[in-house]
Amino acid sequence: MADVAEKAGVSRALVSIVFRNQPGASEETRRRVLRVADEIGYRPDSAARLLARGRSRTLGVMFTVHQTFHTDLIEGIYPEAERLGYDVLLSAASQGRSEAKAVEALLGHRCEALILLGPDAEPAYLDELGQRTVTVSVGRRVPRARVDFVHSAEGKGVRQAMDYLVELGHRRIVHIDGGRGPGSADRRRSYRAAMRRHGLDAEVRVIPGEHAEQSGIETGRLLLAERDRGRPLPTAVLAGNDRCAMGVLIAMTRAGVEVPRDLSVVGYDDSHLSHLMPIGLTTVRQDAGLMAEHAVRFAVERLENPGLEPREAVLDPKLVVRGTSGPPPVGAA
């Protein structure tokens, strides 16, 4: 700032006025100061200015690498944060970087609140985070943890998918579990409940998996190997999420199984991945934009109203029917 003031022939105070867009400088002076700043490459350090006031006005977002639905959520977080006057800082968890390390990095950069996308952390750790700072968990509900929750009604989404498949005539419907992934326990319970409700108790089958393409590929190979040994393929697969569903499609396509003629596949999330497949994926849509808006608003409202208690938003999912589902093969229901 001193360099800009010297070269522009004005005081530092006047330079500050120009960059804060405050009255007190003529239009000619403003243009000169901005031109000089551009010439010497000066940019105001907004973070330092905010920290001098005791605020960073930054929301820290922890996400998991390769989870496509997290990308959709982040895309919705940015505009809502900007609308409310906050910046966003991202920190990724990956195979070589734990969620705890990703979170501590955000806190180390003085983020005022945390938005955790599909956290896999233990309930006690989430509760501890909630005691330290404003924290919002998106996609995973943990009872008794002092954090805000934003998630979809998982049970309702699975019921929609199962009712649709049964109405088409499917009976041998397999569910690929999402392991410790967000929403997996509720989806698993809802699948079992739906099968019982439709009188298909004997057909219940949950195959262990996770929210990744490789899990779907391995499950597809397992089902194909069983077919080669005389066990018929299921007529439909309800995957733990869209990535897992994509893996099933890859395995089946490689083996010459036609979807949906020979097998129907349904995912969960309606991430942007579901639109990129050669055949549009039938899936249960979670409204990523609306979930992101709720998460940001919850964080900001608690920052600006410290006495506010943590809240929960449960959003309705919606089945989106595309090209990977249809009636079961004749005589195979």
CORVENQUI-V986619 format. One record per residue. PSI is psi in whole degrees, -180 to 180 (* if undefined). BURIAL is 1 if it has 24 or more other C-alpha atoms within 12 Angstrom, else 0. D_CENTER is the distance of its C-alpha to the mean C-alpha in Angstrom with 1 decimal. Layout:
BEGIN
psi burial d_center
PSI BURIAL D_CENTER
PSI BURIAL D_CENTER
END
This chain:
BEGIN
psi burial d_center
-39 1 40.6
-39 0 44.1
-42 0 44.4
-45 1 43.3
-43 1 45.8
-46 0 48.6
-32 0 48.1
-11 1 47.7
34 0 50.7
176 1 49.0
161 0 48.1
-36 0 44.8
-39 0 44.5
-37 1 44.8
-42 1 42.1
-42 1 39.8
-43 0 40.7
-46 1 39.8
-20 1 36.4
2 0 35.6
41 0 36.9
155 0 39.4
154 0 42.9
-5 0 45.9
140 0 45.9
164 0 47.5
-38 0 45.7
-42 0 47.8
-42 1 46.8
-48 1 43.1
-40 0 43.3
-45 1 45.3
-45 1 43.0
-36 1 39.9
-45 0 41.8
-43 1 42.9
-41 1 39.5
-39 0 38.2
-40 0 41.2
1 0 40.7
29 0 36.9
134 0 36.3
135 0 33.0
140 0 32.7
90 0 30.6
-34 0 28.5
-44 0 26.8
-39 0 30.3
-42 0 31.5
-41 0 28.8
-32 0 29.3
-26 0 33.0
1 0 32.3
10 0 30.3
144 0 26.9
-21 1 24.2
46 1 22.1
133 1 19.1
127 1 15.7
131 1 14.2
120 1 10.5
128 1 10.0
171 1 7.5
130 1 8.6
141 0 10.7
-8 0 10.7
105 1 7.3
-32 1 7.4
-30 1 4.3
-36 1 3.0
-42 1 6.3
-40 1 6.2
-45 1 4.6
-39 1 7.2
-31 1 9.6
-24 1 9.8
-44 1 10.1
-54 1 13.1
-35 0 15.4
-40 1 15.2
-44 1 15.9
-41 0 18.7
-34 0 20.1
4 0 20.5
28 0 22.1
149 1 19.6
167 1 18.5
134 1 15.2
130 1 15.4
146 1 12.9
127 1 13.5
142 1 12.3
142 1 12.9
-175 0 14.6
-34 0 17.4
8 0 19.9
116 0 18.1
161 0 17.2
-40 1 14.6
-41 1 17.7
-41 0 18.9
-41 1 15.8
-45 1 16.0
-33 1 19.8
-41 0 19.5
-43 1 17.7
-36 1 20.4
-25 0 23.0
18 1 22.2
36 1 22.8
137 1 19.5
-29 1 20.4
158 1 17.2
136 1 14.1
114 1 10.5
121 1 8.9
112 1 5.3
50 1 6.4
145 1 9.9
8 1 12.7
160 1 15.4
148 0 18.5
-39 0 19.0
-38 0 21.9
-41 0 20.0
-40 1 17.3
-40 1 20.4
-42 0 22.1
-42 1 19.4
-28 1 19.6
-29 0 23.3
-39 0 23.2
166 1 20.9
126 1 18.7
137 1 15.4
129 1 12.4
125 1 10.3
123 1 7.1
-14 1 7.0
127 1 10.2
130 1 13.6
103 1 16.4
142 0 19.8
-1 0 22.1
138 1 19.8
66 1 20.5
158 1 17.0
150 1 15.3
137 1 12.9
119 1 10.6
168 1 9.8
164 1 11.3
87 1 14.8
-44 1 14.2
-41 1 18.0
-40 1 18.6
-45 1 16.3
-40 1 18.0
-42 1 21.4
-45 1 21.0
-44 1 20.4
-43 1 23.2
-41 1 25.7
-47 1 25.2
-43 1 26.0
-40 1 28.9
-31 0 30.3
-17 0 30.4
5 1 32.5
142 1 30.3
-42 1 31.3
84 1 30.3
120 1 26.6
143 1 24.8
129 1 21.4
117 1 19.6
152 1 18.1
12 1 14.7
-127 1 16.6
7 0 14.9
154 1 11.3
133 1 9.5
-7 1 11.5
-44 1 13.9
-44 1 17.0
-39 1 16.8
-40 1 16.4
-47 1 19.3
-41 1 21.4
-36 1 20.9
-50 1 21.9
-44 1 25.0
-41 0 25.9
-40 1 25.7
-43 1 27.9
-42 0 30.4
-31 0 30.5
10 1 31.4
28 0 34.0
33 0 32.4
-40 0 32.5
-16 0 34.4
-2 0 31.7
128 1 28.8
118 1 27.2
119 1 24.0
125 1 23.6
142 1 21.8
-160 1 18.9
175 1 15.4
66 1 12.1
154 1 13.9
-40 1 16.4
-35 1 19.2
-42 1 18.9
-39 1 19.4
-46 1 22.2
-39 1 24.0
-41 1 23.8
-43 1 25.2
-39 1 28.0
-47 1 28.7
-38 1 29.2
-40 1 31.3
-39 0 33.5
-39 0 34.1
-41 0 35.1
-22 0 37.6
6 0 39.0
-6 0 39.7
126 0 36.7
151 0 35.3
150 1 31.8
161 1 29.6
-17 1 29.5
148 1 25.7
126 1 22.6
107 1 19.6
158 1 17.0
-33 1 14.2
-178 1 11.6
-38 1 12.2
-43 1 12.7
-42 1 15.2
-39 1 16.8
-39 1 17.3
-41 1 19.1
-45 1 21.3
-40 1 22.2
-49 1 23.2
-43 1 25.4
-40 1 27.1
-42 1 27.8
-30 0 29.4
2 0 31.6
11 0 32.7
126 1 31.0
129 1 30.3
126 1 27.2
10 1 27.6
-46 0 31.4
-25 1 31.4
133 1 28.0
143 1 25.2
131 1 21.6
134 1 18.7
-165 1 15.0
131 1 12.0
-45 1 8.8
47 1 10.9
170 1 8.8
-19 1 11.3
-36 1 12.7
-20 1 14.3
-13 1 16.4
-10 0 17.6
153 0 19.4
-38 0 23.2
127 1 22.9
133 1 20.3
126 1 18.2
129 1 18.7
167 1 15.5
122 1 14.1
124 1 12.1
131 1 9.3
93 1 9.9
-40 1 6.9
-44 1 9.8
-39 1 11.3
-41 1 8.6
-44 1 8.4
-45 1 12.1
-43 1 12.7
-46 1 11.0
-44 1 13.1
-42 1 16.1
-47 1 16.1
-49 1 16.2
-42 1 18.8
-36 1 20.9
-32 1 21.3
-39 1 22.2
-8 0 24.7
78 0 25.9
-25 0 26.2
-3 0 27.8
133 0 24.9
154 0 23.6
147 1 19.9
175 1 18.7
134 1 16.4
123 1 14.8
116 1 14.6
146 1 13.7
128 1 15.5
172 1 14.0
131 1 16.3
131 1 17.8
112 1 18.1
124 1 21.2
-141 1 21.7
-2 1 23.9
11 1 23.0
146 1 24.6
-175 1 28.2
156 1 31.1
160 1 32.1
146 1 34.9
128 0 38.3
2 0 39.6
-3 0 36.5
* 1 34.8
END
